[in-house]
Amino acid sequence: MTLLDWLFVVAYLLLSFGIALYFYQRAGEDTSEFFLTGRAMPWWLAGTSMVATTFAVDTPLLVTEIVARDGIAGNWLWWNAAIGGMLTVFFFARLWRRSGVLTDVEFVEFRYSGRVAAWLRGIKALFFGLLLNILIIGWVSLAMETVIDRLFPNLTLFGQTSFSVLGRELSAALLVVGGLILVVAVYALLSGLWGVMVTDLFQFVVAMGGTIALAFLVLDMPEIGGVAGLREQLPAETFNLLPTIGGAAEGAATFSLSALAFAAYAGVQWWASWYPGAEPGGGGYVAQRMMSAKDEPNALFSMLWYTIAHFCLRPWPWIIVALAALVLYPDLDEPRAGFVLVMKDVLPPGMLGLLFAAFLAAFMSTVSTQLNWGVSYLVNDFWARFVRPDADENHYVFVSRALTFGVALLSLVVTLYLDTIREAWGLLLSASAGLGLVLILRWYWWRINAWSEMMATVAPIVLTVVALVLNAFGVTVPGLQAEFPMNLYSVVGFTTVVWLAATFLTRPTAEDTLDNFYRTVHPGGPGWDPVAERHPDVEPDSGLGRLALDWLAGVVLIYSTLFGTGYLILGWTIWGLACGAVALGAAVFLWQDLQREEVSLFDTEDVQSPAAEERG
């Protein structure tokens, strides 16, 4: 990289730290400011922060690998999550904001009662805030190491290309990544969520601008010859936007699967499985952003903007670069490296530094959010709940900042041993099938209790472990050991039976807890009728049928915009315009319906829930 490239990188880092210092004093006021921006976030900033967080450094590399293996249609591995995202927009965003809780783990004791609820809250705080959090940061760090390795193949630090640390041989690139994690920890602990989210906005603009520029530049190469050149040099099946159902011809570069497998992706996975950033009903940092919104309409529109930008805006520059990489580097042993090689070989001086800064932005945005979100669990749902429940806000802010740095250090250690836990990571993701239905129903059915969620969490893990043990002994049980996504049917079925049995074999949540939840959130639907009878003065949400129509219209909006954009880029103008017309119709329907429901970003008055008022 040239001096101009490095100037771009240094300017990016200085601006990120400037934002952190600007919000230092405000973040230190109390934990609500540190973790939820004082619930004053506008929809466009909260939604963009969600998009920036999911724009991890490994995401364009993964999309490149998917396109190389299965063509454009392979992205249905994650495109199916748009259905669940739209469900969260209309059925859950306003409820999260209305609940007044600080974290989605705190929601456990807000919704459930008894010792089991306390145990569940503490376990989830440690599991998600510590264990899962450092795994995610470690995984993203490994992707950043790949980027640095490819851009700087002979990188040295203090004259050495590798170092021995804790018995492990580490590359200079990984040590650079470790330094970046500590840099992110410093600005995250200084600025709290305000600084993280404003920095996210800046980082998202840099990252998207850089990848769009890369897509244009690679298409302009003589070896590519624009989109027409891509279509001439690659098999036609590579450009399919829908999977091939029932199998494809041998050697075809497209995503093919059976009808049952496609039904598992499109009809089961989005509501049944838990995944970071795509939790059924919302959760994690997505819920954190919705709860930080200044009112319910802003919470809804933040989730709507996130879903549109996440599925419709971001993927196409990555996909174009991935297609170009197939032409430029057809025999790569590691297809995901094609994206970085395109950067290195295509970008002129200055632009390479800008896109490297974009990758830094993607990496730092993800890590800063993971740190702030994970520490919110450790402080609010473990430390303040079980260790020091009577401390003042200054103490909790201090602990938050100390833990932010501590979690960053633990993430560094985990990254050293990440190669040995990749299988455990895959196991973790596959062992959540069935939990999603409880996360959805707990808002709309009073009978769901702490045991329901506990068993829905444990049952798929137990089943997955049993399958591994049986595999080790060579024992085969039909359905149990099927590969993903076919195993969803057996795992979700088993988990559902277990949590339903636990629900009806244990006591319901205490009436006072249910009453408080109902009066605060006033959820609609027949699932709360027994509780509603005790509170005739509370007007519950109505019009669930119309929300279902909004949800379906939102799904149509997402997929018609996604496909329409793709068709126009790839030169199928008539199909693109047709999808655009459908998207426009869906958007007009949603806008008019939301106005009819008085869900507007204008003339709204933010009313704090009792839970928020109690928190102060």
C-alpha positions in Angstrom: 0.0 0.0 0.0 1.1 3.6 -0.8 1.4 6.5 1.6 -2.0 7.7 0.3 -3.5 4.4 1.3 -2.1 4.6 4.8 -3.3 8.2 5.2 -6.9 7.0 4.5 -6.5 4.3 7.2 -5.0 6.7 9.8 -7.7 9.3 9.1 -10.4 6.6 9.6 -8.9 5.5 13.0 -8.5 9.1 14.2 -12.1 9.9 13.4 -13.4 6.8 15.1 -11.5 7.8 18.3 -12.7 11.4 18.0 -16.3 10.2 18.1 -15.6 8.0 21.1 -14.1 11.0 23.0 -17.0 13.2 22.1 -19.5 10.8 23.8 -17.3 10.0 26.8 -19.0 12.2 29.4 -22.5 11.3 28.3 -21.8 7.6 28.4 -20.7 7.9 32.0 -23.9 9.3 33.4 -25.6 5.9 34.0 -26.0 2.4 32.6 -29.0 3.4 30.6 -26.9 6.0 28.7 -23.9 3.5 28.5 -26.0 0.6 27.1 -29.1 2.2 25.6 -28.2 5.8 24.8 -30.8 7.0 27.3 -33.5 5.6 25.0 -33.2 8.6 22.6 -32.0 7.0 19.4 -33.7 7.9 16.1 -34.7 5.1 13.8 -32.2 5.7 11.0 -29.3 5.6 13.4 -30.5 2.5 15.3 -31.2 0.6 12.1 -28.0 1.6 10.4 -26.1 0.4 13.5 -27.7 -3.0 13.2 -26.7 -3.2 9.6 -23.1 -2.1 10.3 -22.8 -4.8 13.1 -23.9 -7.6 10.8 -21.5 -6.3 8.1 -18.7 -8.3 9.7 -15.4 -8.6 8.0 -16.0 -12.3 7.3 -19.4 -11.7 5.6 -18.2 -10.7 2.1 -15.6 -13.5 2.3 -18.4 -16.0 3.1 -20.6 -14.7 0.3 -17.7 -15.1 -2.1 -17.3 -18.7 -1.0 -21.0 -19.4 -1.3 -21.2 -17.9 -4.8 -18.1 -20.0 -5.8 -19.7 -23.2 -4.6 -23.4 -22.7 -5.3 -23.9 -19.6 -7.4 -26.0 -16.6 -6.4 -28.8 -18.9 -5.2 -26.6 -20.3 -2.5 -27.3 -17.1 -0.5 -30.7 -18.6 0.4 -28.7 -20.0 3.3 -29.2 -16.6 4.9 -31.8 -14.9 2.7 -34.5 -17.0 4.3 -34.0 -15.1 7.5 -35.8 -12.1 6.0 -39.1 -13.8 6.8 -38.3 -13.8 10.5 -36.8 -10.3 10.3 -40.1 -8.9 9.0 -42.0 -10.8 11.7 -39.9 -8.9 14.3 -40.7 -5.6 12.6 -44.4 -5.8 13.0 -45.1 -8.1 15.9 -42.2 -7.4 18.3 -40.3 -4.1 17.7 -42.9 -2.0 19.5 -43.2 -4.6 22.4 -39.5 -4.5 23.0 -39.5 -0.7 23.3 -42.6 -0.8 25.5 -41.2 -3.4 27.9 -38.7 -0.9 29.4 -36.1 -3.5 30.1 -32.4 -2.8 29.7 -31.5 -6.1 28.0 -33.4 -9.0 26.5 -31.9 -11.2 29.3 -33.5 -8.9 31.9 -36.8 -9.7 30.1 -36.6 -13.2 31.5 -37.4 -12.1 35.0 -39.8 -9.4 33.7 -41.9 -12.1 32.0 -41.3 -15.1 34.3 -41.2 -15.7 38.1 -39.5 -17.9 40.6 -36.1 -19.4 41.2 -36.0 -21.0 37.7 -36.4 -17.5 36.1 -33.5 -16.2 38.1 -31.4 -19.2 37.2 -32.3 -18.8 33.5 -31.4 -15.1 33.6 -28.0 -15.7 35.2 -27.2 -18.6 32.9 -28.1 -16.7 29.7 -26.1 -13.6 30.9 -22.9 -15.7 31.3 -23.5 -17.8 28.2 -24.4 -15.1 25.8 -22.5 -12.2 27.4 -19.2 -14.1 27.9 -18.9 -17.5 26.2 -20.8 -16.9 23.0 -19.5 -13.3 22.8 -15.8 -14.1 22.9 -16.4 -16.9 20.3 -18.0 -14.5 17.9 -15.2 -11.9 18.4 -12.6 -14.6 17.9 -14.3 -15.9 14.8 -14.4 -12.4 13.2 -10.8 -11.9 14.3 -9.8 -15.0 12.3 -11.4 -13.5 9.2 -9.6 -10.2 9.7 -6.3 -12.1 9.9 -7.1 -13.7 6.5 -7.7 -10.2 5.0 -4.4 -8.9 6.4 -2.5 -12.0 5.4 -3.7 -11.7 1.8 -3.1 -7.9 1.5 0.3 -8.1 3.2 1.7 -11.6 2.6 5.2 -10.7 4.0 4.0 -8.7 7.0 6.6 -8.5 9.7 6.6 -7.0 13.2 9.9 -6.1 14.8 11.6 -8.0 12.0 9.6 -11.2 12.6 6.8 -12.9 10.6 5.6 -15.0 13.6 5.8 -15.1 17.4 5.4 -17.8 20.0 2.6 -16.8 22.5 1.2 -19.2 25.2 2.6 -22.1 23.4 1.1 -21.2 20.0 2.8 -19.9 16.9 1.1 -16.7 15.9 1.4 -14.8 12.7 2.3 -11.1 12.7 -1.1 -10.5 11.1 -2.9 -12.1 14.0 -1.0 -9.9 16.4 -2.1 -6.9 14.4 -5.7 -8.1 14.8 -5.2 -8.4 18.5 -4.0 -4.8 18.7 -7.1 -3.8 16.8 -9.4 -5.6 19.3 -7.7 -3.6 22.1 -8.2 -0.4 20.2 -11.9 -1.1 19.7 -12.2 -2.0 23.4 -10.8 1.4 24.4 -13.2 3.4 22.2 -16.2 1.2 23.2 -15.5 1.6 26.9 -15.0 5.4 26.5 -18.2 6.1 24.5 -20.8 3.5 25.4 -23.6 2.8 23.0 -23.9 6.4 21.7 -20.3 6.3 20.5 -20.6 2.8 19.2 -23.8 3.6 17.1 -22.5 6.9 15.7 -19.2 5.2 14.8 -21.3 2.4 13.2 -23.0 5.0 11.0 -19.6 6.3 9.8 -18.2 2.8 9.4 -21.2 1.6 7.4 -20.8 4.5 5.0 -17.1 3.7 4.6 -17.7 0.0 4.2 -20.6 0.2 1.7 -18.9 3.0 -0.3 -15.7 0.9 -0.5 -17.4 -2.3 -1.7 -19.6 -0.5 -4.2 -16.6 1.2 -5.7 -14.8 -2.2 -5.8 -17.7 -3.7 -7.7 -17.7 -0.9 -10.3 -13.9 -1.1 -10.7 -13.8 -4.9 -11.2 -16.6 -4.8 -13.7 -14.6 -2.2 -15.7 -11.6 -4.5 -16.0 -10.9 -5.8 -19.6 -10.7 -9.4 -18.3 -14.3 -9.0 -17.0 -16.0 -6.9 -19.6 -18.8 -5.7 -17.4 -21.9 -7.7 -16.5 -22.2 -9.0 -20.0 -18.7 -10.4 -19.8 -19.5 -12.1 -16.6 -22.6 -13.8 -18.2 -20.5 -14.9 -21.1 -17.7 -16.4 -19.1 -19.6 -18.1 -16.3 -22.2 -20.9 -16.5 -25.8 -19.7 -16.8 -26.8 -21.6 -13.6 -24.5 -19.4 -11.6 -26.9 -16.5 -12.0 -30.0 -18.3 -10.8 -31.6 -16.3 -7.9 -33.7 -19.3 -6.7 -32.5 -22.7 -5.7 -33.0 -25.7 -8.0 -35.6 -27.9 -6.4 -35.1 -31.6 -6.9 -31.5 -31.7 -7.9 -29.4 -30.1 -10.7 -27.3 -31.6 -13.4 -23.9 -33.0 -12.2 -21.3 -30.2 -12.0 -23.8 -27.4 -12.3 -22.8 -24.3 -10.4 -26.1 -23.7 -8.7 -27.7 -24.3 -5.3 -29.8 -27.5 -5.6 -31.7 -29.2 -2.8 -34.7 -31.4 -2.3 -38.2 -30.0 -1.8 -38.1 -31.1 1.9 -34.8 -29.3 2.4 -36.1 -26.1 0.8 -39.2 -26.3 3.0 -36.9 -26.6 6.0 -35.0 -23.4 5.0 -38.1 -21.4 3.9 -40.7 -22.8 6.3 -38.9 -23.9 9.5 -35.4 -22.3 10.1 -36.5 -18.7 10.3 -38.9 -19.3 13.2 -37.3 -22.3 14.9 -33.6 -21.7 15.1 -31.7 -19.1 17.2 -28.8 -17.3 15.4 -26.9 -14.2 16.5 -28.6 -11.2 14.8 -31.5 -13.2 13.5 -33.2 -14.3 16.7 -36.9 -15.2 16.3 -38.9 -12.3 17.8 -35.7 -10.2 18.1 -32.9 -10.5 20.7 -29.3 -9.7 21.3 -27.9 -6.5 19.8 -31.0 -6.2 17.6 -33.3 -6.0 20.6 -30.8 -3.6 22.2 -31.1 -1.2 19.3 -34.9 -1.4 19.3 -35.0 -0.7 23.1 -32.6 2.3 22.6 -35.1 3.9 20.1 -36.7 7.1 21.4 -40.3 5.7 21.0 -42.2 2.8 19.6 -42.5 4.1 16.0 -38.8 4.6 15.9 -38.2 1.1 17.1 -40.4 -0.3 14.4 -38.9 1.8 11.6 -35.3 1.0 12.8 -36.0 -2.7 12.4 -37.7 -2.1 9.1 -34.8 -0.1 7.7 -32.3 -2.7 9.0 -34.2 -5.6 7.3 -34.3 -3.8 4.0 -30.7 -2.6 4.1 -29.4 -6.0 5.3 -31.1 -8.1 2.7 -31.5 -5.7 -0.3 -28.7 -3.1 -0.2 -25.6 -4.9 1.1 -25.4 -8.2 -0.8 -25.1 -7.2 -4.5 -21.7 -5.4 -4.4 -20.3 -8.6 -2.7 -22.0 -10.9 -5.2 -20.6 -8.9 -8.2 -17.1 -9.1 -6.7 -17.6 -12.8 -6.0 -18.6 -13.5 -9.6 -15.6 -11.5 -10.9 -13.3 -13.5 -8.6 -14.6 -16.7 -10.3 -13.4 -15.3 -13.6 -10.1 -13.9 -12.4 -9.1 -16.7 -10.1 -10.9 -19.9 -11.3 -8.6 -22.4 -9.5 -8.4 -20.9 -6.0 -8.0 -23.5 -3.2 -9.6 -21.1 -0.8 -12.5 -19.4 -2.7 -13.3 -16.9 0.0 -9.8 -15.3 -0.5 -11.0 -14.2 -4.0 -12.6 -11.1 -2.5 -9.4 -9.9 -1.0 -7.4 -10.8 -4.1 -9.7 -8.6 -6.2 -9.1 -5.7 -3.8 -5.3 -6.2 -4.0 -5.2 -6.5 -7.8 -7.9 -4.1 -8.9 -7.8 -1.0 -6.7 -5.6 1.9 -7.5 -3.5 3.7 -4.9 -5.7 5.5 -2.4 -8.7 3.2 -3.2 -6.9 0.2 -1.7 -6.4 2.1 1.5 -10.0 3.2 1.5 -11.3 -0.4 1.1 -8.9 -1.6 3.7 -10.3 1.0 6.0 -13.7 -0.3 5.0 -12.7 -3.8 6.2 -11.4 -2.2 9.4 -14.7 -0.5 9.7 -16.6 -3.8 9.3 -14.4 -5.5 11.8 -14.4 -2.7 14.4 -18.2 -2.1 14.2 -18.9 -5.8 14.9 -16.4 -6.0 17.8 -17.5 -2.8 19.4 -21.2 -3.9 19.3 -20.3 -7.3 20.7 -18.4 -5.8 23.5 -21.1 -3.3 24.5 -23.9 -5.8 24.1 -22.2 -8.6 25.9 -21.0 -6.5 28.8 -24.6 -5.2 29.2 -25.6 -8.8 30.1 -22.6 -9.3 32.4 -23.3 -6.0 34.3 -27.1 -5.7 34.3 -28.1 -9.4 34.4 -25.3 -10.9 36.5 -23.3 -8.4 38.4 -26.1 -6.0 39.3 -28.6 -8.9 39.8 -26.5 -11.4 41.8 -23.2 -9.8 43.0 -23.8 -6.1 43.8 -27.5 -5.4 43.5 -27.3 -2.2 45.7 -24.4 -0.4 44.1 -24.9 3.1 42.6 -24.7 3.9 38.9 -21.1 5.2 39.0 -20.1 1.8 40.2 -22.0 0.0 37.4 -20.5 2.3 34.8 -17.0 1.6 36.1 -17.6 -2.1 36.1 -19.0 -1.9 32.6 -15.8 -0.2 31.3 -13.6 -2.6 33.2 -15.4 -5.6 31.8 -15.4 -4.2 28.3 -11.6 -4.3 28.4 -11.6 -7.7 30.2 -13.9 -9.4 27.6 -11.6 -8.0 24.8 -8.6 -9.6 26.5 -10.4 -12.9 26.8 -11.4 -12.7 23.1 -7.7 -12.4 22.3 -6.9 -15.6 24.2 -9.8 -17.5 22.5 -8.6 -16.4 19.1 -5.2 -18.1 19.7 -7.1 -21.4 20.0 -9.8 -20.8 17.6 -8.8 -23.6 15.2 -9.5 -26.2 17.9 -13.1 -25.0 18.5 -14.4 -24.5 15.0 -16.4 -27.7 15.3 -17.8 -26.6 18.7 -18.9 -23.3 17.0 -20.8 -25.3 14.3 -22.3 -27.5 17.0 -23.4 -24.4 18.9 -25.3 -23.0 15.9 -27.0 -26.3 15.0 -28.1 -27.0 18.6 -30.6 -24.1 18.9 -33.4 -25.6 16.7 -36.8 -25.4 18.4 -36.0 -22.5 20.8 -37.3 -19.9 18.4 -41.0 -20.9 18.9 -40.8 -20.2 22.6 -39.1 -16.9 22.1 -42.0 -15.9 19.8 -44.9 -17.3 21.9 -43.7 -15.9 25.3 -45.0 -12.5 24.1 -48.4 -13.8 23.0 -49.3 -16.7 25.3 -49.5 -16.3 29.1 -48.9 -20.0 29.8 -45.3 -20.0 28.6 -43.1 -20.0 31.7 -39.5 -20.2 32.7 -39.4 -24.0 32.4 -40.7 -23.7 28.8 -37.7 -21.5 27.8 -35.2 -23.5 29.9 -36.3 -26.8 28.3 -36.4 -25.3 24.8 -32.8 -24.2 25.3 -31.5 -27.5 26.7 -33.4 -30.1 24.7 -31.8 -29.4 21.2 -28.4 -29.3 22.8 -29.0 -32.7 24.5 -30.3 -34.2 21.2 -27.3 -32.9 19.3 -24.9 -34.4 21.9 -26.8 -37.7 21.7 -26.5 -37.7 17.9 -22.7 -37.1 18.2 -22.3 -40.0 20.7 -24.3 -42.4 18.5 -22.2 -41.4 15.5 -19.0 -42.1 17.6 -20.3 -45.7 18.2 -21.5 -46.2 14.7 -25.2 -46.3 15.7 -27.7 -44.9 13.2 -31.1 -43.6 14.2 -33.2 -42.5 11.2 -33.8 -38.7 11.1 -31.7 -38.0 14.2 -28.4 -37.9 12.4 -29.6 -36.2 9.2 -27.5 -33.3 7.9 -28.6 -29.7 8.2 -31.3 -28.6 7.2 -33.0 -32.0 7.1 -32.3 -32.5 10.8 -34.5 -29.5 11.6 -37.6 -31.6 11.4 -36.5 -34.1 14.1 -34.8 -31.6 16.4 -37.6 -29.1 16.2 -40.2 -31.8 16.7 -38.4 -33.3 19.7 -37.8 -29.9 21.3 -41.4 -28.8 20.9 -42.7 -31.9 22.6 -40.2 -31.4 25.5 -41.0 -27.8 26.1 -44.8 -28.3 25.8 -44.6 -31.1 28.3 -42.5 -28.9 30.7 -45.0 -26.1 30.3 -48.0 -28.1 31.3 -46.3 -30.2 34.0 -45.0 -27.1 35.9 -46.8 -24.2 37.6 -47.7 -21.1 35.5 -45.9 -17.9 36.1 -47.0 -16.1 39.2 -50.1 -13.9 38.7 -48.5 -10.7 39.9 -45.7 -11.2 37.4 -48.1 -11.9 34.6 -50.3 -8.9 35.7 -47.3 -6.5 35.7 -46.2 -7.8 32.3 -49.7 -7.4 30.8 -50.2 -3.9 32.2 -46.8 -2.8 30.9 -46.8 -4.4 27.4 -50.5 -5.0 26.9 -50.0 -7.7 24.2 -53.0 -8.5 22.0 -54.5 -11.8 20.9 -56.5 -14.6 22.6 -53.4 -16.0 24.3 -53.7 -13.4 27.2 -57.5 -13.7 27.7 -57.3 -15.2 31.2 -55.0 -12.3 32.3 -57.0 -9.7 30.4 -60.1 -10.6 32.4 -58.4 -9.4 35.6 -57.6 -6.0 34.0 -60.6 -4.7 32.1 -59.1 -1.2 32.3 -56.1 -2.1 30.1 -56.7 -1.8 26.4 -54.6 -4.6 24.7 -53.1 -4.3 21.2 -55.7 -5.1 18.5 -55.5 -5.9 14.8 -53.2 -8.9 14.9 -54.7 -10.0 11.6 -53.8 -6.7 10.0 -50.2 -7.0 11.4 -50.1 -10.4 9.7 -51.0 -8.7 6.4 -48.3 -6.1 7.1 -45.8 -8.9 7.7 -46.7 -10.6 4.4 -46.5 -7.3 2.6 -43.1 -6.7 4.2 -41.8 -10.1 3.0 -43.0 -9.3 -0.5 -41.2 -5.9 -0.3 -38.0 -7.5 0.7 -37.8 -10.3 -1.8 -39.1 -8.2 -4.7 -36.6 -5.5 -4.0 -33.8 -8.0 -3.6 -34.6 -9.8 -6.8 -35.5 -6.7 -8.7 -32.1 -5.1 -7.9 -30.4 -8.3 -8.9 -32.2 -8.6 -12.2 -31.5 -5.0 -13.1 -27.8 -5.3 -12.3 -27.6 -8.6 -14.3 -29.3 -7.1 -17.3 -32.7 -8.7 -17.1 -34.5 -5.4 -17.3 -38.1 -6.6 -17.7 -37.9 -8.9 -14.7 -36.2 -6.2 -12.7 -38.9 -3.6 -13.5 -41.7 -6.1 -12.7 -40.2 -6.9 -9.3 -39.7 -3.1 -8.8 -43.4 -2.5 -9.5 -44.4 -5.3 -7.0 -42.0 -3.7 -4.4 -43.5 -0.3 -4.9 -47.0 -1.7 -4.4 -46.0 -3.4 -1.2 -44.3 -0.3 0.1 -47.4 1.9 -0.6 -49.6 -0.6 1.1 -47.3 -0.7 4.2 -47.0 3.1 4.4 -50.8 3.6 4.2 -51.5 0.9 6.7 -49.0 2.1 9.2 -50.4 5.6 8.9 -53.9 4.2 9.5 -52.6 2.5 12.6 -51.1 5.8 13.7 -47.6 4.4 13.5 -45.9 7.6 12.4 -42.5 9.1 12.9 -44.1 12.5 13.3 -46.1 14.0 16.1 -45.4 11.1 18.5 -45.0 11.4 22.2 -42.7 9.0 24.0 -44.4 7.5 27.0 -42.1 5.5 29.3 -43.2 2.2 30.5 -43.5 1.5 34.2 -40.3 -0.7 34.0 -38.4 2.2 32.5 -39.7 4.7 35.0 -38.8 2.4 37.9 -35.2 2.2 36.5 -35.2 6.0 36.5 
